[in-house]
């Protein structure tokens, strides 16, 4: 079982309304696989009640916008989303000055005509480092392993991951983060080890520092537990680190259940398991 909340920090964005009613959303935060570009596009489309095809997301350097602390701390949906929603609200207010109907092609044309071209709204938002009110993610992970007592080799047979993260913005990306993060955690539990001998690292490449491959991945069941409560826009929560932290503990506990003794170091390698099973050898 694991629980954590997202972190905040400075975030920024630029939202540009064009005369043809399309939008460009510029973000200085990298999409490292967490799907922030798609999530932000979805949230803008939802708030304006338009199709996502009207919105283009561009990555820009932080020099083009004010500072953003980047992709870390399970923060992007929460903190970057806060900045993006602020920009959308400002745009809606500007549109409301020229029409009572909110966002529409007609309102966009009137506003851009009045402004003499595209309208740009830049936002720099100091998002509280901890959500207020507090918001958290709850994750529970169970692992089933088989241990060969003659060799000490452990094999993960099945993983079940259940996550309560508030409102899920993109179910497919959410599941991808859970699966990728859990397999990352399985690597920490089973094979990845950054050994240091006399101050020198031993594993200098992926030939020595092992990570899971497709053949290592067990049966994987993901249980999605959405709720209408979360610290981010649309009651969204976080999933980043929540996906990988529980895996090593769950797998190590499953090995303990199989062999009857605790291993107090990761990874739970065949050598460590064999030594625990045969302490006098």
C-alpha positions in Angstrom: 0.0 0.0 0.0 1.3 3.5 -0.9 -0.1 7.0 -0.8 1.2 10.3 -1.9 0.0 13.5 -3.4 1.3 15.7 -6.3 3.6 18.6 -5.8 3.2 22.0 -7.2 5.8 24.7 -8.0 5.9 27.4 -10.7 4.2 26.6 -13.9 3.6 28.6 -17.1 1.9 28.4 -20.4 0.9 30.4 -23.4 -2.6 30.1 -25.0 -3.0 31.7 -28.4 -6.4 32.2 -30.1 -6.2 32.5 -33.9 -8.7 34.3 -36.1 -10.0 31.0 -37.5 -11.0 30.0 -33.9 -8.2 27.4 -33.5 -5.9 27.5 -30.5 -2.2 26.9 -29.9 -1.2 25.9 -26.4 2.5 26.4 -25.7 4.1 24.4 -22.8 7.7 24.6 -21.5 7.4 21.4 -19.6 8.7 18.2 -21.3 6.4 15.3 -22.1 8.7 12.5 -20.9 6.0 9.9 -21.6 3.5 11.0 -19.0 1.1 12.3 -21.7 1.0 15.9 -20.4 0.5 17.4 -23.9 -2.6 15.2 -24.6 -4.0 15.7 -21.0 -3.7 19.5 -21.4 -5.3 19.4 -24.8 -8.2 17.3 -23.4 -8.7 19.7 -20.5 -8.8 22.8 -22.7 -11.3 21.1 -25.1 -13.5 20.0 -22.2 -13.5 23.5 -20.6 -14.4 25.2 -23.9 -16.7 22.4 -25.1 -14.9 22.0 -28.4 -13.2 19.2 -30.3 -9.5 18.5 -29.5 -8.7 19.0 -33.2 -9.1 22.7 -32.7 -6.1 22.7 -30.3 -2.4 22.4 -31.2 0.1 21.8 -28.4 3.6 23.0 -28.9 6.7 22.5 -26.8 8.7 25.7 -26.2 11.8 26.6 -24.3 11.5 28.1 -20.9 13.2 31.2 -22.3 10.0 31.8 -24.3 7.9 31.7 -21.2 8.3 32.2 -17.5 9.9 29.5 -15.5 8.5 26.0 -15.1 10.1 23.5 -12.7 9.6 20.6 -15.1 8.3 17.1 -15.1 8.8 15.6 -11.6 7.0 14.9 -8.4 3.9 13.6 -10.1 3.0 17.2 -10.8 2.2 17.9 -14.4 -1.5 17.3 -14.5 -1.9 19.1 -11.2 0.4 22.0 -11.5 0.7 22.6 -15.3 -3.0 22.0 -15.5 -3.6 24.8 -13.0 -1.7 27.2 -15.2 -3.5 26.0 -18.3 -6.9 26.3 -16.8 -6.1 29.8 -15.6 -5.2 30.8 -19.2 -8.5 29.3 -20.5 -10.5 31.2 -17.9 -8.8 34.4 -18.9 -9.6 33.7 -22.6 -13.2 33.0 -21.7 -13.4 36.3 -19.9 -11.9 38.1 -22.9 -14.4 36.4 -25.2 -17.2 37.4 -22.8 -16.2 41.1 -23.4 -17.3 40.8 -27.0 -20.1 38.3 -26.9 -22.3 36.7 -24.3 -22.1 33.2 -25.9 -18.6 32.3 -24.6 -16.2 30.5 -27.0 -17.4 30.2 -30.6 -15.9 30.8 -34.1 -17.9 34.1 -34.2 -16.7 35.2 -30.8 -13.1 34.3 -31.8 -13.3 36.3 -35.0 -14.8 39.4 -33.2 -12.1 39.3 -30.5 -9.2 38.8 -32.9 -10.6 41.5 -35.2 -10.7 43.9 -32.3 -7.1 43.0 -31.3 -5.8 43.1 -34.9 -4.8 39.5 -35.0 -4.2 36.5 -32.8 -4.7 36.9 -29.1 -2.1 35.6 -26.7 -2.5 34.9 -23.0 0.6 34.1 -21.0 0.3 32.7 -17.5 2.9 32.2 -14.8 1.3 30.5 -11.8 2.9 29.9 -8.5 1.0 26.7 -7.6 1.3 25.8 -3.9 3.9 23.1 -3.4 1.3 21.0 -1.5 -2.3 21.0 -2.7 -4.7 23.0 -0.6 -6.9 21.3 0.5 -4.6 18.3 0.6 -5.1 15.6 -2.1 -3.6 12.2 -2.3 -3.4 9.1 -4.4 -3.9 5.6 -2.9 -2.2 2.6 -4.5 -2.3 -1.0 -3.6 -0.2 -3.7 -5.4 -0.2 -7.4 -5.0 2.4 -9.7 -6.5 2.5 -13.5 -6.9 5.9 -15.1 -7.3 7.4 -18.6 -7.7 10.8 -19.3 -6.1 12.9 -22.3 -7.1 14.5 -23.5 -3.8 17.3 -25.3 -5.6 18.6 -22.3 -7.5 17.0 -19.3 -5.6 15.6 -17.9 -8.8 12.4 -16.0 -8.4 9.8 -15.5 -11.1 7.0 -13.0 -10.9 3.8 -14.7 -12.1 1.2 -12.0 -11.6 0.8 -8.4 -10.6 -2.4 -6.7 -9.6 -2.3 -2.9 -9.3 -5.2 -0.9 -7.9 -5.0 2.9 -7.9 -7.4 5.6 -6.5 -6.3 8.8 -8.2 -9.4 11.1 -8.4 -10.8 11.8 -11.8 -8.8 10.2 -14.6 -8.2 12.6 -17.5 -7.0 10.0 -20.1 -7.7 6.3 -19.2 -5.3 4.9 -21.8 -2.4 7.1 -20.7 -3.2 6.5 -17.1 -3.0 2.7 -17.6 0.2 3.1 -19.5 1.8 5.0 -16.6 0.6 2.3 -14.2 2.0 -0.5 -16.3 5.3 1.2 -17.2 5.9 2.4 -13.6 5.1 -1.0 -12.1 7.5 -2.8 -14.5 10.1 -0.2 -13.6 9.5 -1.1 -10.0 9.7 -4.8 -10.8 13.1 -4.2 -12.3 14.3 -2.5 -9.0 12.9 -5.5 -7.1 14.3 -8.3 -9.2 17.4 -7.4 -11.2 18.5 -3.7 -11.3 21.4 -3.0 -9.0 23.9 -0.1 -9.0 26.8 -1.9 -7.3 29.8 0.2 -6.1 33.1 -1.5 -5.4 35.9 0.6 -3.8 34.2 3.7 -5.0 33.8 2.6 -8.6 30.4 1.7 -10.2 30.3 -1.8 -11.6 27.3 -1.6 -13.9 28.4 0.9 -16.6 25.9 -0.1 -19.3 22.7 -2.2 -19.8 24.8 -5.3 -20.3 25.6 -5.2 -16.5 22.7 -3.1 -15.2 19.7 -5.3 -15.9 16.2 -4.1 -16.7 13.1 -6.1 -17.5 12.4 -7.1 -21.0 9.2 -8.2 -22.6 9.8 -11.9 -21.6 10.0 -10.8 -17.9 6.6 -9.2 -17.8 4.0 -11.3 -16.0 0.3 -11.3 -16.2 -0.8 -7.8 -15.3 -4.2 -6.6 -14.0 -4.9 -2.9 -13.5 -7.8 -1.9 -11.3 -9.0 1.7 -12.0 -10.8 3.4 -9.1 -11.8 6.9 -10.2 -13.6 9.3 -7.8 -14.9 12.8 -8.1 -12.4 14.2 -5.7 -8.8 15.3 -6.4 -6.5 18.3 -6.1 -6.1 19.1 -9.8 -8.3 20.4 -12.6 -11.5 18.4 -13.0 -10.7 16.7 -9.7 -7.7 15.0 -11.2 -5.0 13.4 -9.0 -1.5 12.0 -9.7 -0.2 8.6 -10.8 3.5 9.1 -11.6 5.5 7.7 -8.7 2.4 6.0 -7.3 2.8 3.4 -10.0 6.4 2.3 -9.3 6.9 2.7 -5.5 4.8 -0.2 -4.3 6.2 -2.9 -6.6 9.6 -3.6 -4.9 7.9 -4.0 -1.5 5.1 -6.2 -2.8 7.5 -8.5 -4.7 9.9 -8.7 -1.7 7.0 -9.5 0.6 5.9 -12.2 -1.8 9.4 -13.7 -1.8 9.3 -13.7 2.0 5.9 -15.5 1.9 7.5 -18.1 -0.4 10.7 -18.8 1.5 9.8 -17.8 5.1 12.6 -15.3 5.6 13.0 -11.6 4.9 15.5 -10.2 2.4 16.6 -6.8 3.5 18.3 -5.7 0.3 17.2 -5.2 -3.3 17.2 -6.7 -5.8 15.9 -10.0 -4.5 18.3 -11.9 -6.7 18.8 -15.6 -7.0 22.1 -15.3 -5.2 20.5 -13.5 -2.2 17.5 -15.9 -2.1 19.8 -18.9 -2.3 22.0 -17.6 0.5 18.9 -17.0 2.7 17.7 -20.6 2.0 21.1 -22.1 2.6 22.8 -20.0 5.3 25.5 -22.5 6.1 26.8 -22.9 2.5 
